[in-house]
């Protein structure tokens, strides 16, 4: 009898296991169906923005004249441009202030729709992000103390200490430029450019690196303290806004580009540039091929 009972127990166990397995498979399939049903068939960021009536735009509000605070009010080139772009899109803007080192990672994580902090167009970034049309020139340059006669041209920084924003294209460019100079150049990296400027004014660094528009604005605000080193050492580059690569965000980038072109055609772009830079800027109407 014992030898006959074993097959019966084994068969029952197999039946129970099969039933459990079928239940697990059915449960997993039901869960996948529920998840799929909860996702939009054709996810589109622009469509979601228009449904919500709000576009989330992130920047670092420590980058004058593009993005900065006057008291508790956010102002600058990007604010003025984005306000006009939002009018064209028919939505409001939720502005998000983050340290520069958190801006692009936050975009990739899907925490907001668009980065309006000026991003230098580079080959590496073009492979990773979707760029809009340029919103400004962004050529890298240097700023010194106004009374420092030891620096009259970019190559005079040999043997000196340069301050720059951590993770910025301009800091990367000056490091590459300095590597070819005869004297070793030291570098200090800062969370934002204002800290670099403060150390420059205090004599803790000999020059600060940033884009020419940023430095020209800073020097114009404090001509007794700062002077731009001319000509700019960097190759001609441009600033743009960025979104994520992929079909989901493609229509958003197209809509922003159409709005920027309209601002250029009707004079609003020039008016904003004249307000902040003192002159209009002739920008490319396509994304330029980066030189680095």
C-alpha positions as CSV (number, residue, x, y, z in Angstrom):
1,X,0.0,0.0,0.0
2,X,2.8,2.5,0.9
3,X,4.4,2.0,-2.5
4,X,1.0,2.7,-4.2
5,X,0.3,5.9,-2.1
6,X,3.4,7.8,-3.2
7,X,2.3,8.3,-6.9
8,X,-1.1,9.5,-5.6
9,X,0.5,12.2,-3.3
10,X,3.0,13.2,-6.0
11,X,0.1,13.7,-8.5
12,X,-1.8,15.8,-6.1
13,X,1.2,18.0,-5.4
14,X,1.8,18.4,-9.2
15,X,-1.9,19.4,-9.7
16,X,-1.6,22.0,-6.8
17,X,1.6,23.4,-8.2
18,X,0.1,23.7,-11.7
19,X,-2.9,25.5,-10.3
20,X,-0.7,27.9,-8.3
21,X,1.4,28.6,-11.4
22,X,-1.6,29.3,-13.5
23,X,-2.9,31.7,-10.9
24,X,0.4,33.5,-10.7
25,X,0.6,33.8,-14.5
26,X,-3.0,35.1,-14.7
27,X,-2.3,37.6,-11.9
28,X,0.8,38.9,-13.6
29,X,-1.0,39.2,-16.9
30,X,-3.8,41.1,-15.2
31,X,-1.4,43.5,-13.5
32,X,0.4,44.1,-16.8
33,X,-2.9,44.9,-18.5
34,X,-3.8,47.3,-15.7
35,X,-0.4,49.1,-16.0
36,X,-0.7,49.3,-19.8
37,X,-4.2,50.6,-19.6
38,X,-3.0,53.4,-17.2
39,X,-0.4,54.6,-19.7
40,X,-1.3,56.9,-22.7
41,X,-1.2,55.2,-26.0
42,X,0.9,57.9,-27.5
43,X,2.6,59.8,-24.7
44,X,3.4,63.4,-25.8
45,X,4.9,66.0,-23.5
46,X,3.5,69.0,-25.4
47,X,0.0,67.5,-25.3
48,X,0.3,66.9,-21.5
49,X,1.5,70.5,-21.0
50,X,-1.4,71.9,-22.9
51,X,-3.9,69.8,-21.0
52,X,-2.4,70.9,-17.7
53,X,-2.1,74.5,-18.9
54,X,1.4,74.7,-17.4
55,X,5.0,74.1,-18.6
56,X,7.6,73.3,-16.0
57,X,10.9,75.1,-16.8
58,X,14.0,74.7,-14.7
59,X,17.1,76.9,-14.4
60,X,19.7,78.2,-12.0
61,X,18.8,81.6,-10.8
62,X,22.4,82.7,-10.1
63,X,23.5,83.4,-13.7
64,X,23.0,87.1,-14.6
65,X,21.8,88.5,-16.9
66,X,20.2,85.3,-18.1
67,X,18.7,84.1,-14.8
68,X,18.9,85.9,-11.4
69,X,16.9,87.2,-8.5
70,X,16.1,90.8,-7.7
71,X,14.9,90.5,-4.1
72,X,12.6,87.5,-4.4
73,X,11.6,88.2,-8.0
74,X,13.1,86.0,-10.8
75,X,14.3,88.1,-13.8
76,X,16.6,87.9,-16.8
77,X,16.9,87.1,-20.4
78,X,15.5,83.5,-20.1
79,X,12.6,84.7,-18.0
80,X,11.6,87.3,-20.6
81,X,12.0,84.9,-23.5
82,X,10.2,82.0,-21.8
83,X,7.3,84.3,-20.8
84,X,6.9,85.1,-24.5
85,X,7.3,81.5,-25.6
86,X,4.6,80.4,-23.1
87,X,2.2,83.0,-24.6
88,X,2.7,81.4,-28.0
89,X,2.1,77.9,-26.5
90,X,-1.0,79.2,-24.7
91,X,0.2,78.0,-21.3
92,X,1.6,79.4,-18.0
93,X,5.1,78.7,-16.7
94,X,6.1,77.1,-13.4
95,X,9.7,78.3,-12.9
96,X,12.0,75.9,-10.9
97,X,15.3,77.1,-9.3
98,X,18.0,74.5,-8.9
99,X,21.8,74.4,-8.6
100,X,23.4,74.1,-12.1
101,X,24.7,70.6,-11.3
102,X,21.1,69.4,-10.6
103,X,19.5,70.9,-13.7
104,X,20.3,68.4,-16.4
105,X,20.0,65.4,-14.2
106,X,16.6,66.6,-13.1
107,X,15.5,66.9,-16.8
108,X,16.6,63.3,-17.5
109,X,14.7,62.2,-14.4
110,X,11.5,63.8,-15.8
111,X,11.1,66.3,-13.0
112,X,10.3,69.1,-15.4
113,X,9.7,69.7,-19.1
114,X,12.4,72.1,-20.3
115,X,15.7,73.5,-19.2
116,X,15.9,77.2,-19.8
117,X,19.3,77.7,-18.1
118,X,21.6,78.6,-21.0
119,X,23.2,75.4,-22.2
120,X,26.3,75.5,-24.5
121,X,25.8,73.4,-27.6
122,X,28.5,70.8,-27.7
123,X,28.9,67.5,-29.6
124,X,28.6,65.5,-26.4
125,X,25.4,67.2,-25.3
126,X,23.8,67.0,-28.7
127,X,24.1,63.2,-28.4
128,X,22.3,63.3,-25.1
129,X,19.7,66.1,-25.2
130,X,17.3,67.8,-27.7
131,X,18.4,71.4,-28.2
132,X,16.2,74.3,-29.2
133,X,17.4,77.0,-31.5
134,X,20.0,79.3,-30.0
135,X,18.8,82.0,-27.6
136,X,22.1,83.8,-27.3
137,X,25.8,83.7,-28.1
138,X,27.8,81.9,-25.4
139,X,31.4,82.2,-26.4
140,X,33.8,81.7,-23.4
141,X,35.8,84.6,-22.1
142,X,37.7,85.8,-19.0
143,X,37.2,88.6,-16.6
144,X,39.9,90.2,-14.4
145,X,40.1,92.9,-11.8
146,X,39.9,96.3,-13.4
147,X,43.3,97.4,-11.9
148,X,45.2,94.2,-12.8
149,X,47.7,95.2,-15.5
150,X,49.3,91.8,-15.5
151,X,46.5,90.4,-17.7
152,X,45.9,92.2,-20.9
153,X,45.2,89.1,-23.2
154,X,44.0,85.6,-22.5
155,X,47.4,83.9,-22.6
156,X,48.5,86.1,-19.7
157,X,46.7,83.7,-17.3
158,X,49.8,81.4,-17.4
159,X,50.9,80.8,-13.9
160,X,47.7,82.3,-12.4
161,X,44.5,81.0,-10.7
162,X,41.2,80.9,-12.5
163,X,37.7,80.6,-11.0
164,X,34.7,79.0,-12.8
165,X,31.4,77.3,-12.3
166,X,31.6,73.6,-11.6
167,X,30.4,71.5,-14.4
168,X,30.2,74.3,-17.0
169,X,31.4,74.2,-20.5
170,X,33.3,77.4,-20.0
171,X,35.4,75.8,-17.2
172,X,36.1,72.8,-19.4
173,X,37.2,75.1,-22.3
174,X,39.6,77.2,-20.2
175,X,41.2,74.1,-18.8
176,X,41.9,72.9,-22.3
177,X,43.1,76.3,-23.4
178,X,45.4,76.6,-20.3
179,X,47.0,73.2,-20.9
180,X,48.9,74.7,-23.9
181,X,50.3,77.6,-22.0
182,X,53.9,77.6,-20.7
183,X,53.0,78.3,-17.0
184,X,50.8,76.0,-14.9
185,X,47.3,77.4,-14.3
186,X,45.4,76.6,-11.1
187,X,41.6,76.3,-11.0
188,X,39.0,76.9,-8.3
189,X,35.5,75.5,-9.0
190,X,32.3,77.1,-7.6
191,X,28.7,76.2,-7.2
192,X,27.7,79.4,-9.1
193,X,29.5,82.2,-10.9
194,X,28.7,84.9,-8.3
195,X,31.0,83.1,-5.9
196,X,33.8,83.1,-8.5
197,X,33.3,86.9,-9.0
198,X,33.4,87.5,-5.3
199,X,36.7,85.7,-5.0
200,X,38.0,87.6,-8.0
201,X,37.1,90.9,-6.4
202,X,38.8,89.8,-3.1
203,X,42.0,88.7,-4.9
204,X,41.6,85.0,-4.2
205,X,41.6,84.2,-7.9
206,X,43.2,86.1,-10.7
207,X,40.4,85.8,-13.3
208,X,36.9,84.3,-13.7
209,X,35.8,82.3,-16.7
210,X,32.2,82.4,-18.1
211,X,30.4,83.3,-21.3
212,X,31.2,86.7,-22.8
213,X,27.6,87.9,-22.3
214,X,27.7,87.0,-18.6
215,X,31.0,88.7,-18.1
216,X,30.2,91.8,-20.1
217,X,27.1,92.3,-17.9
218,X,29.0,91.8,-14.7
219,X,31.7,94.2,-15.7
220,X,29.1,96.8,-16.8
221,X,27.5,96.6,-13.4
222,X,30.8,97.1,-11.6
223,X,33.3,98.8,-13.9
224,X,35.4,100.0,-11.1
225,X,36.0,96.4,-10.0
226,X,35.9,94.2,-13.1
227,X,37.1,94.3,-16.8
228,X,36.6,91.7,-19.5
229,X,39.8,90.3,-21.1
230,X,39.5,90.7,-24.9
231,X,39.3,89.1,-27.3
232,X,37.4,86.1,-25.9
233,X,39.6,83.0,-25.8
234,X,36.9,80.6,-26.8
235,X,35.6,79.5,-30.2
236,X,32.2,81.0,-31.2
237,X,29.5,79.1,-29.4
238,X,25.8,79.5,-28.7
239,X,23.4,79.0,-25.8
240,X,20.2,77.1,-26.2
241,X,17.5,75.5,-24.0
242,X,17.2,71.7,-23.9
243,X,14.6,69.0,-23.5
244,X,14.9,65.2,-23.6
245,X,15.7,63.2,-26.8
246,X,12.9,61.0,-28.1
247,X,9.6,61.0,-29.8
248,X,7.7,62.0,-26.6
249,X,9.4,65.4,-26.4
250,X,9.9,66.1,-30.1
251,X,6.7,68.1,-30.6
252,X,7.6,70.2,-27.6
253,X,11.0,71.2,-29.0
254,X,9.3,71.9,-32.4
255,X,6.7,74.2,-30.8
256,X,9.4,76.0,-28.8
257,X,11.5,76.5,-31.9
258,X,8.5,77.8,-33.8
259,X,7.9,80.3,-31.0
260,X,11.5,81.4,-30.9
261,X,11.5,82.0,-34.7
262,X,8.4,84.1,-34.3
263,X,10.0,86.2,-31.5
264,X,12.9,86.8,-33.9
265,X,10.7,87.8,-36.8
266,X,8.4,90.2,-34.9
267,X,11.2,91.9,-32.9
268,X,10.5,90.6,-29.5
269,X,13.8,88.7,-29.4
270,X,15.8,91.8,-30.3
271,X,14.0,93.9,-27.7
272,X,14.9,91.4,-25.0
273,X,18.5,91.3,-26.0
274,X,18.7,95.1,-26.2
275,X,17.2,95.3,-22.7
276,X,19.8,93.0,-21.2
277,X,22.9,93.3,-23.5
278,X,22.5,96.8,-24.9
279,X,22.2,95.5,-28.4
280,X,20.4,93.1,-30.6
281,X,21.9,89.8,-31.6
282,X,21.8,88.0,-35.0
283,X,21.3,84.3,-34.1
284,X,21.4,81.2,-36.3
285,X,18.0,80.0,-37.4
286,X,19.1,76.4,-37.2
287,X,21.1,74.5,-34.6
288,X,24.8,75.3,-35.5
289,X,27.4,72.5,-35.7
290,X,29.4,72.6,-32.5
291,X,33.2,73.1,-32.7
292,X,33.9,70.9,-29.7
